[in-house]
Amino acid sequence: MPASDPATGLMALRAVSRADVRTACERLHALARGGDVDAIACDVSRLAAEAAAVDALARLALVARRLGCPLRVRRASPELRDLVELCGLTDALGVGGDGWEAEVREQPPDVEERVDPDDPAV
């Protein structure tokens, strides 16, 4: 959903202290109570790529989902997107709304798997 769409609430997350996350959750509640919001777009362009940031985003995504307004992370740095992907939270956090989407690959048609008889069974 584009940022200009009235059904998208907008917010920014710049730091991940407990107070910052609490304030962001309060902002989520205020946006959701507005009634006309179908999703929340969260600008994280100033957020460092660290585990605390992923934790904060996961908490915000959970609150947003409980409020019926999914969180969509916007303007994430490549490092933060990689960390979110490493944590397996790409879909849950809606990372990718700024043009970055997960690559879908097809299996090449002529690839055959070969089993080495000396490999132990898993």
RACORDA-V115934 format. One record per helix or strand. SS is the DSSP state (H for helix, E for strand). FROM is the first residue (numbers start at 1). TO is the last residue. Records with the same first field share a line. If there is no record, write none. Layout:
BEGIN
SS=FROM-TO  FROM-TO
END
This chain:
BEGIN
E=8-12  39-43  70-74
H=18-33  51-66  78-86  90-93
END
